[in-house]
C-alpha cells in the first residue's frame, strides 16, 4: 500500500490528532492514529473514547486499506521534518510504516487495527447550523470557569442552550461563573447540552480548522460537528445544570468603571505580594474617588495600587481570589469594564462597557 500526500496538510492533521490520541495501558491502540485509505484520499482518525475526530486528506494511493500508527512517534517525526513544500510518501510494508520525504525517511512499527474503536456517526438527531468561529468564541469565553473535579459532572461541563436569538454558553465551579451569548441567525431549536470540560480544548483546536458554517448535531449522549471533510464527536453529560440565573444580582449598591488594562496591571503587581490563597483586598471609596487593590504577605511584603476609575454608590472593602478575578478579563474585548457590587459576601459582576452586553462574569468574594 502506497500513499502520496501534501506534506503541509498531513503535518497539520497529524499534530492535531496526536493531541486527541490518549495513552491507554489496557488498550494501546487508543494512542494511535488510524489511517483509512480510500479512493482519492485517506481518512485519519483518533479517539480517547470521550472524543473522536476524523479528517479527510486528499491523496494519491494505489490500493485501499487500513493501518494504525503510534501518534506520538509519528507526530514527533513529521514535526521535525523540514520539507514544508514537498509531498510525503507513505508505504505500509509487512507491518511497518515507511515514510519518505525529499530529505528524510523513517520506519515506524504499526499496531493491529482490530481493537481500534469506531467513531460514532449521529443519526436522528437535532441539527443546527452555526459558524465555527462563533461556537469557538462561546466555548473559549467560559470554559475556564468549569470545575476541574468530576464530583459533580454538570459543574465540570460547559452548558449550552438556545435563548431566543442567542446561543448561550455558561460554566461555573460554584466560586465563579461565566456567561457568553452569541447571536445566531437560525431559528432551529437546540436542546440543552453539557459538554465535558476536558473535551473543550480538543474541540476548540479542531474547530479552528473550519472556515465556513458547520453542522452541529446532538442527541441524548453525543454532540458532533461536521464540515469540509472534518468530523468531531464528543460525549455529553446526562445531567441538569443548576439554575444559575437566580444567583446573578438584579441590582447593585456600588459600581466601578475603569480601564481593563489598568485593573489587570494592578492585579499582576498585587499578586507578587499575595498570600498562599491568592487573596487580594479591594478598597472602594466613591466619596474620595479611591479604588485601591492591596495585598500582604508576611514572608514577602505588601503592596497598594491605586486605579483611576469612575466610582458610584456605597463605600466598601472586599476580598477576592486574584486568579478568579484575572481569568474573566481574557473574555472581555472592550477597553473599559464595569464591576458591580452588592455588598459584602455577595458576588461581583464584571461586564464589558459596550452597547452590547453579551458577556458576564461573576466572582464570589473570599472571607477575610
Rosetta blueprint (number, residue, H / E / L):
1 X L
2 X E
3 X E
4 X E
5 X E
6 X E
7 X H
8 X H
9 X H
10 X H
11 X H
12 X H
13 X H
14 X H
15 X H
16 X H
17 X H
18 X H
19 X H
20 X H
21 X L
22 X L
23 X L
24 X L
25 X L
26 X L
27 X L
28 X H
29 X H
30 X H
31 X H
32 X E
33 X E
34 X E
35 X E
36 X E
37 X E
38 X E
39 X L
40 X L
41 X E
42 X E
43 X E
44 X E
45 X E
46 X E
47 X E
48 X L
49 X L
50 X L
51 X E
52 X E
53 X E
54 X E
55 X E
56 X E
57 X E
58 X E
59 X L
60 X E
61 X E
62 X L
63 X L
64 X L
65 X E
66 X E
67 X E
68 X E
69 X E
70 X E
71 X H
72 X H
73 X H
74 X H
75 X H
76 X H
77 X H
78 X H
79 X H
80 X H
81 X L
82 X L
83 X L
84 X L
85 X L
86 X L
87 X E
88 X E
89 X E
90 X E
91 X E
92 X E
93 X E
94 X L
95 X L
96 X E
97 X E
98 X E
99 X E
100 X E
101 X L
102 X L
103 X L
104 X L
105 X E
106 X E
107 X E
108 X E
109 X E
110 X E
111 X E
112 X L
113 X L
114 X L
115 X L
116 X L
117 X L
118 X L
119 X L
120 X L
121 X L
122 X L
123 X L
124 X L
125 X L
126 X E
127 X E
128 X E
129 X E
130 X E
131 X E
132 X H
133 X H
134 X H
135 X H
136 X H
137 X H
138 X H
139 X H
140 X H
141 X H
142 X H
143 X H
144 X H
145 X H
146 X L
147 X L
148 X L
149 X L
150 X L
151 X L
152 X L
153 X L
154 X L
155 X L
156 X L
157 X E
158 X E
159 X E
160 X E
161 X E
162 X E
163 X E
164 X L
165 X L
166 X E
167 X E
168 X E
169 X E
170 X E
171 X E
172 X E
173 X L
174 X L
175 X L
176 X E
177 X E
178 X E
179 X E
180 X E
181 X E
182 X E
183 X E
184 X L
185 X L
186 X L
187 X L
188 X L
189 X L
190 X L
191 X L
192 X L
193 X E
194 X E
195 X E
196 X E
197 X H
198 X H
199 X H
200 X H
201 X H
202 X H
203 X H
204 X H
205 X H
206 X H
207 X H
208 X L
209 X L
210 X L
211 X L
212 X L
213 X E
214 X E
215 X E
216 X E
217 X E
218 X E
219 X L
220 X L
221 X L
222 X E
223 X E
224 X E
225 X E
226 X E
227 X E
228 X L
229 X L
230 X E
231 X E
232 X E
233 X E
234 X E
235 X E
236 X E
237 X L
238 X L
239 X L
240 X L
241 X L
242 X L
243 X L
244 X H
245 X H
246 X H
247 X H
248 X L
249 X L
250 X L
251 X L
252 X L
253 X L
254 X E
255 X E
256 X E
257 X E
258 X E
259 X E
260 X H
261 X H
262 X H
263 X H
264 X H
265 X H
266 X H
267 X H
268 X H
269 X H
270 X H
271 X H
272 X L
273 X L
274 X L
275 X L
276 X L
277 X L
278 X L
279 X E
280 X E
281 X E
282 X E
283 X E
284 X E
285 X E
286 X H
287 X H
288 X H
289 X L
290 X E
291 X E
292 X E
293 X E
294 X E
295 X E
296 X E
297 X E
298 X L
299 X L
300 X L
301 X E
302 X E
303 X E
304 X E
305 X E
306 X E
307 X L
308 X L
309 X E
310 X E
311 X E
312 X E
313 X E
314 X L
315 X L
316 X E
317 X E
318 X E
319 X E
320 X E
321 X E
322 X H
323 X H
324 X H
325 X H
326 X H
327 X H
328 X H
329 X H
330 X L
331 X L
332 X L
333 X L
334 X L
335 X L
336 X E
337 X E
338 X E
339 X E
340 X E
341 X E
342 X L
343 X L
344 X L
345 X L
346 X L
347 X L
348 X E
349 X E
350 X E
351 X E
352 X E
353 X L
354 X L
355 X L
356 X L
357 X L
358 X L
359 X E
360 X E
361 X E
362 X E
363 X E
364 X L
365 X L
366 X E
367 X L
368 X L
